[in-house]
Amino acid sequence: MKHRFAYIAALLALSSGAVYAQDTAMSFFVTSVNPGKGGDLGGLAGADAYCNTLATAAGSTGKTWKAYLSTDAENAKDRIGSGPWYNAKGEKIADDVASLHSDKNNLTKQTALSEKGAVINGRGDTPNRHDMLTGSKADGTAAPETCGNWTMGGEDGVAIVGHSDRTGLNDSAEAKSWNSSHPTRGGCTVKAFNGTGGDGLFYCFASN
């Protein structure tokens, strides 16, 4: 009887562990390439759809993906769910929205991976691709510069970007910011983004 109770207890423990085991499957990535129209991402809906397309192509299932982008009607931080989030290698990026927007996050060049698990070129690499489109302030709320709410891909407009490698021209907070480093210049084309160290890439988070 004693062994039977021990066996049942072991089964219950295994069952409980299965229920509460942390899901470390990919729930965060950097887009490996711009959709093709620079800052014209088709608005938030188009950017979200692109995140989902890339995630599906990479083998991710059962998740709803949202682009970390702000507009004049919506804040990036309010779009991405509650966390936690993990990259393609199962490394935790942040526990929740508050830690993501604090010094407690684990966003670095080595962890801000694409949906394919690749490191994104940063400062010192050729070409530098570390500028991530966000249109956001450091706290994840909307900044005025969003390439026309992500509908402009021409020579007009500007967007706020962050540095995925947390590295810039100096040691300022802006240079090290993953989501709010500086505005682009010269328009919202991919060529314009190239000029400041970017390629029109952006962050995608699973919201569920």
C-alpha atoms as a printed R data frame, in Angstrom:
    type eleno elety resid chain resno      x      y       z
1   ATOM     1    CA   MET     A     1  0.000  0.000   0.000
2   ATOM     2    CA   LYS     A     2  2.840  2.343   0.869
3   ATOM     3    CA   HIS     A     3  4.444  1.775  -2.540
4   ATOM     4    CA   ARG     A     4  1.105  2.360  -4.238
5   ATOM     5    CA   PHE     A     5  0.702  5.761  -2.563
6   ATOM     6    CA   ALA     A     6  4.268  6.669  -3.519
7   ATOM     7    CA   TYR     A     7  3.556  5.694  -7.124
8   ATOM     8    CA   ILE     A     8  0.363  7.788  -7.198
9   ATOM     9    CA   ALA     A     9  2.209 10.744  -5.656
10  ATOM    10    CA   ALA     A    10  4.906 10.456  -8.315
11  ATOM    11    CA   LEU     A    11  2.294 10.441 -11.085
12  ATOM    12    CA   LEU     A    12  0.612 13.508  -9.621
13  ATOM    13    CA   ALA     A    13  3.932 15.320  -9.420
14  ATOM    14    CA   LEU     A    14  4.709 14.493 -13.051
15  ATOM    15    CA   SER     A    15  1.230 15.608 -14.097
16  ATOM    16    CA   SER     A    16  1.565 18.872 -12.197
17  ATOM    17    CA   GLY     A    17  4.968 19.486 -13.741
18  ATOM    18    CA   ALA     A    18  3.559 18.943 -17.215
19  ATOM    19    CA   VAL     A    19  0.778 21.435 -16.574
20  ATOM    20    CA   TYR     A    20  2.967 24.138 -15.090
21  ATOM    21    CA   ALA     A    21  6.134 23.646 -17.145
22  ATOM    22    CA   GLN     A    22  7.302 26.939 -18.625
23  ATOM    23    CA   ASP     A    23  6.853 27.284 -22.373
24  ATOM    24    CA   THR     A    24 10.242 28.416 -23.672
25  ATOM    25    CA   ALA     A    25  9.356 28.113 -27.353
26  ATOM    26    CA   MET     A    26 10.133 31.207 -29.427
27  ATOM    27    CA   SER     A    27  7.910 34.131 -28.475
28  ATOM    28    CA   PHE     A    28 10.184 36.990 -29.574
29  ATOM    29    CA   PHE     A    29 12.273 37.699 -32.639
30  ATOM    30    CA   VAL     A    30 13.689 40.392 -34.882
31  ATOM    31    CA   THR     A    31 12.432 40.284 -38.458
32  ATOM    32    CA   SER     A    32 15.173 38.857 -40.654
33  ATOM    33    CA   VAL     A    33 14.308 41.209 -43.522
34  ATOM    34    CA   ASN     A    34 12.084 44.214 -44.222
35  ATOM    35    CA   PRO     A    35  8.835 43.372 -46.067
36  ATOM    36    CA   GLY     A    36 10.091 45.410 -49.014
37  ATOM    37    CA   LYS     A    37  8.537 48.855 -48.782
38  ATOM    38    CA   GLY     A    38 10.670 50.497 -46.129
39  ATOM    39    CA   GLY     A    39  8.542 52.227 -43.503
40  ATOM    40    CA   ASP     A    40  5.341 51.299 -45.312
41  ATOM    41    CA   LEU     A    41  4.484 48.152 -43.404
42  ATOM    42    CA   GLY     A    42  0.809 48.292 -44.236
43  ATOM    43    CA   GLY     A    43  0.094 49.924 -40.899
44  ATOM    44    CA   LEU     A    44  0.012 47.901 -37.688
45  ATOM    45    CA   ALA     A    45 -2.192 45.251 -39.276
46  ATOM    46    CA   GLY     A    46  0.315 44.686 -42.058
47  ATOM    47    CA   ALA     A    47  3.250 44.579 -39.641
48  ATOM    48    CA   ASP     A    48  1.441 42.077 -37.411
49  ATOM    49    CA   ALA     A    49  0.630 39.896 -40.407
50  ATOM    50    CA   TYR     A    50  4.281 39.975 -41.447
51  ATOM    51    CA   CYS     A    51  5.366 38.865 -37.963
52  ATOM    52    CA   ASN     A    52  2.932 35.955 -38.178
53  ATOM    53    CA   THR     A    53  4.122 35.007 -41.672
54  ATOM    54    CA   LEU     A    54  7.773 34.901 -40.611
55  ATOM    55    CA   ALA     A    55  6.973 32.988 -37.419
56  ATOM    56    CA   THR     A    56  4.948 30.383 -39.312
57  ATOM    57    CA   ALA     A    57  7.711 29.957 -41.893
58  ATOM    58    CA   ALA     A    58 10.133 29.365 -39.005
59  ATOM    59    CA   GLY     A    59  7.915 26.599 -37.615
60  ATOM    60    CA   SER     A    60  6.174 28.490 -34.815
61  ATOM    61    CA   THR     A    61  2.556 27.461 -34.170
62  ATOM    62    CA   GLY     A    62 -0.236 28.390 -31.768
63  ATOM    63    CA   LYS     A    63  0.906 31.967 -31.159
64  ATOM    64    CA   THR     A    64 -0.486 35.354 -32.123
65  ATOM    65    CA   TRP     A    65  2.305 37.721 -33.097
66  ATOM    66    CA   LYS     A    66  2.358 41.487 -32.742
67  ATOM    67    CA   ALA     A    67  4.872 44.001 -34.048
68  ATOM    68    CA   TYR     A    68  6.532 46.175 -31.412
69  ATOM    69    CA   LEU     A    69  5.481 49.415 -33.092
70  ATOM    70    CA   SER     A    70  3.690 52.518 -31.872
71  ATOM    71    CA   THR     A    71  1.327 54.806 -33.748
72  ATOM    72    CA   ASP     A    72 -0.453 57.981 -32.723
73  ATOM    73    CA   ALA     A    73 -3.352 55.765 -31.593
74  ATOM    74    CA   GLU     A    74 -1.558 52.844 -29.975
75  ATOM    75    CA   ASN     A    75  1.506 52.223 -27.793
76  ATOM    76    CA   ALA     A    76  3.920 49.426 -28.622
77  ATOM    77    CA   LYS     A    77  4.037 48.248 -25.016
78  ATOM    78    CA   ASP     A    78  0.265 47.714 -24.983
79  ATOM    79    CA   ARG     A    79  0.296 45.444 -28.026
80  ATOM    80    CA   ILE     A    80  2.578 42.596 -27.049
81  ATOM    81    CA   GLY     A    81  0.818 40.693 -24.274
82  ATOM    82    CA   SER     A    82  2.143 40.082 -20.788
83  ATOM    83    CA   GLY     A    83  5.187 37.828 -21.306
84  ATOM    84    CA   PRO     A    84  7.446 36.139 -20.555
85  ATOM    85    CA   TRP     A    85  9.195 36.109 -23.935
86  ATOM    86    CA   TYR     A    86 11.926 33.820 -25.271
87  ATOM    87    CA   ASN     A    87 14.075 33.970 -28.389
88  ATOM    88    CA   ALA     A    88 14.570 31.240 -30.990
89  ATOM    89    CA   LYS     A    89 17.135 29.511 -28.767
90  ATOM    90    CA   GLY     A    90 14.894 29.477 -25.698
91  ATOM    91    CA   GLU     A    91 16.750 32.300 -23.946
92  ATOM    92    CA   LYS     A    92 14.508 34.536 -21.861
93  ATOM    93    CA   ILE     A    93 14.255 38.133 -23.066
94  ATOM    94    CA   ALA     A    94 12.034 39.487 -20.287
95  ATOM    95    CA   ASP     A    95  9.481 38.302 -17.743
96  ATOM    96    CA   ASP     A    96  6.866 40.963 -18.401
97  ATOM    97    CA   VAL     A    97  6.214 44.396 -19.885
98  ATOM    98    CA   ALA     A    98  7.703 46.208 -16.899
99  ATOM    99    CA   SER     A    99 10.971 44.258 -16.962
100 ATOM   100    CA   LEU     A   100 11.190 44.573 -20.742
101 ATOM   101    CA   HIS     A   101 11.232 48.356 -20.351
102 ATOM   102    CA   SER     A   102 13.795 48.311 -17.550
103 ATOM   103    CA   ASP     A   103 17.424 47.392 -17.026
104 ATOM   104    CA   LYS     A   104 16.247 43.887 -16.105
105 ATOM   105    CA   ASN     A   105 15.653 42.800 -19.694
106 ATOM   106    CA   ASN     A   106 18.026 40.442 -21.477
107 ATOM   107    CA   LEU     A   107 18.089 42.134 -24.864
108 ATOM   108    CA   THR     A   108 21.612 42.100 -26.312
109 ATOM   109    CA   LYS     A   109 23.203 41.516 -29.694
110 ATOM   110    CA   GLN     A   110 23.539 37.834 -28.778
111 ATOM   111    CA   THR     A   111 19.889 37.416 -27.736
112 ATOM   112    CA   ALA     A   112 17.992 39.720 -30.121
113 ATOM   113    CA   LEU     A   113 17.861 36.969 -32.731
114 ATOM   114    CA   SER     A   114 15.871 36.698 -35.936
115 ATOM   115    CA   GLU     A   115 13.063 34.176 -36.360
116 ATOM   116    CA   LYS     A   116 15.715 31.904 -37.866
117 ATOM   117    CA   GLY     A   117 17.883 32.152 -34.756
118 ATOM   118    CA   ALA     A   118 20.477 34.353 -36.461
119 ATOM   119    CA   VAL     A   119 22.379 37.217 -34.834
120 ATOM   120    CA   ILE     A   120 21.571 40.600 -36.374
121 ATOM   121    CA   ASN     A   121 24.572 42.612 -37.534
122 ATOM   122    CA   GLY     A   122 25.403 45.453 -35.149
123 ATOM   123    CA   ARG     A   123 27.760 48.365 -34.861
124 ATOM   124    CA   GLY     A   124 31.164 47.347 -36.228
125 ATOM   125    CA   ASP     A   125 29.672 44.767 -38.616
126 ATOM   126    CA   THR     A   126 29.193 45.266 -42.341
127 ATOM   127    CA   PRO     A   127 26.489 46.148 -42.998
128 ATOM   128    CA   ASN     A   128 25.247 47.471 -39.671
129 ATOM   129    CA   ARG     A   129 21.559 46.503 -39.287
130 ATOM   130    CA   HIS     A   130 20.973 47.328 -35.610
131 ATOM   131    CA   ASP     A   131 18.390 50.117 -36.077
132 ATOM   132    CA   MET     A   132 14.988 48.606 -35.197
133 ATOM   133    CA   LEU     A   133 11.836 50.488 -36.200
134 ATOM   134    CA   THR     A   134  9.708 51.197 -33.114
135 ATOM   135    CA   GLY     A   135  8.216 54.696 -33.277
136 ATOM   136    CA   SER     A   136  8.425 54.611 -29.505
137 ATOM   137    CA   LYS     A   137  9.795 56.351 -26.469
138 ATOM   138    CA   ALA     A   138 11.929 54.415 -23.998
139 ATOM   139    CA   ASP     A   139  8.878 53.534 -21.896
140 ATOM   140    CA   GLY     A   140  7.138 51.938 -24.868
141 ATOM   141    CA   THR     A   141  4.689 54.760 -25.499
142 ATOM   142    CA   ALA     A   142  4.262 56.442 -28.860
143 ATOM   143    CA   ALA     A   143  6.731 58.954 -30.239
144 ATOM   144    CA   PRO     A   144  5.682 61.365 -33.009
145 ATOM   145    CA   GLU     A   145  7.990 59.801 -35.610
146 ATOM   146    CA   THR     A   146  6.379 56.676 -37.106
147 ATOM   147    CA   CYS     A   147  6.739 56.946 -40.914
148 ATOM   148    CA   GLY     A   148  3.122 58.062 -41.117
149 ATOM   149    CA   ASN     A   149  1.887 55.348 -38.766
150 ATOM   150    CA   TRP     A   150  3.834 52.799 -40.845
151 ATOM   151    CA   THR     A   151  2.197 53.688 -44.146
152 ATOM   152    CA   MET     A   152  5.021 55.756 -45.679
153 ATOM   153    CA   GLY     A   153  7.889 54.192 -47.590
154 ATOM   154    CA   GLY     A   154  9.117 57.114 -49.661
155 ATOM   155    CA   GLU     A   155 11.525 60.004 -49.254
156 ATOM   156    CA   ASP     A   156  9.298 61.780 -46.749
157 ATOM   157    CA   GLY     A   157  8.793 60.894 -43.127
158 ATOM   158    CA   VAL     A   158 10.939 59.715 -40.249
159 ATOM   159    CA   ALA     A   159 10.804 57.019 -37.583
160 ATOM   160    CA   ILE     A   160 12.268 56.449 -34.145
161 ATOM   161    CA   VAL     A   161 14.512 53.392 -33.946
162 ATOM   162    CA   GLY     A   162 16.231 51.444 -31.181
163 ATOM   163    CA   HIS     A   163 19.544 49.574 -31.197
164 ATOM   164    CA   SER     A   164 19.191 45.792 -31.032
165 ATOM   165    CA   ASP     A   165 22.850 45.446 -30.030
166 ATOM   166    CA   ARG     A   166 22.523 48.137 -27.329
167 ATOM   167    CA   THR     A   167 25.514 49.958 -28.847
168 ATOM   168    CA   GLY     A   168 25.808 53.421 -30.396
169 ATOM   169    CA   LEU     A   169 28.182 56.317 -30.896
170 ATOM   170    CA   ASN     A   170 28.656 56.857 -27.150
171 ATOM   171    CA   ASP     A   171 27.647 55.515 -23.746
172 ATOM   172    CA   SER     A   172 24.450 57.533 -23.421
173 ATOM   173    CA   ALA     A   173 21.164 55.920 -22.450
174 ATOM   174    CA   GLU     A   174 19.828 56.615 -25.938
175 ATOM   175    CA   ALA     A   175 22.760 54.905 -27.642
176 ATOM   176    CA   LYS     A   176 22.207 51.814 -25.505
177 ATOM   177    CA   SER     A   177 18.424 51.800 -25.866
178 ATOM   178    CA   TRP     A   178 16.867 48.813 -27.606
179 ATOM   179    CA   ASN     A   179 13.695 50.727 -28.469
180 ATOM   180    CA   SER     A   180 14.333 54.494 -28.573
181 ATOM   181    CA   SER     A   181 17.764 55.620 -29.757
182 ATOM   182    CA   HIS     A   182 17.284 58.225 -32.498
183 ATOM   183    CA   PRO     A   183 15.188 59.182 -35.529
184 ATOM   184    CA   THR     A   184 16.013 58.009 -39.016
185 ATOM   185    CA   ARG     A   185 16.912 60.586 -41.627
186 ATOM   186    CA   GLY     A   186 16.326 61.078 -45.328
187 ATOM   187    CA   GLY     A   187 12.906 59.493 -45.520
188 ATOM   188    CA   CYS     A   188 11.343 56.097 -44.892
189 ATOM   189    CA   THR     A   189 12.951 54.076 -47.676
190 ATOM   190    CA   VAL     A   190 15.182 51.103 -46.935
191 ATOM   191    CA   LYS     A   191 18.032 53.120 -48.458
192 ATOM   192    CA   ALA     A   192 17.383 55.900 -45.957
193 ATOM   193    CA   PHE     A   193 17.350 53.384 -43.121
194 ATOM   194    CA   ASN     A   194 20.679 52.007 -44.356
195 ATOM   195    CA   GLY     A   195 22.154 55.469 -43.925
196 ATOM   196    CA   THR     A   196 21.785 55.420 -40.141
197 ATOM   197    CA   GLY     A   197 22.666 51.760 -39.574
198 ATOM   198    CA   GLY     A   198 19.421 49.958 -40.241
199 ATOM   199    CA   ASP     A   199 17.581 47.781 -42.717
200 ATOM   200    CA   GLY     A   200 13.955 48.453 -41.821
201 ATOM   201    CA   LEU     A   201 13.774 45.577 -39.335
202 ATOM   202    CA   PHE     A   202 11.508 45.474 -36.290
203 ATOM   203    CA   TYR     A   203 10.693 43.403 -33.211
204 ATOM   204    CA   CYS     A   204  7.911 40.809 -33.049
205 ATOM   205    CA   PHE     A   205  6.411 39.483 -29.799
206 ATOM   206    CA   ALA     A   206  3.910 36.696 -29.153
207 ATOM   207    CA   SER     A   207  0.958 38.283 -27.386
208 ATOM   208    CA   ASN     A   208 -0.413 35.014 -26.001
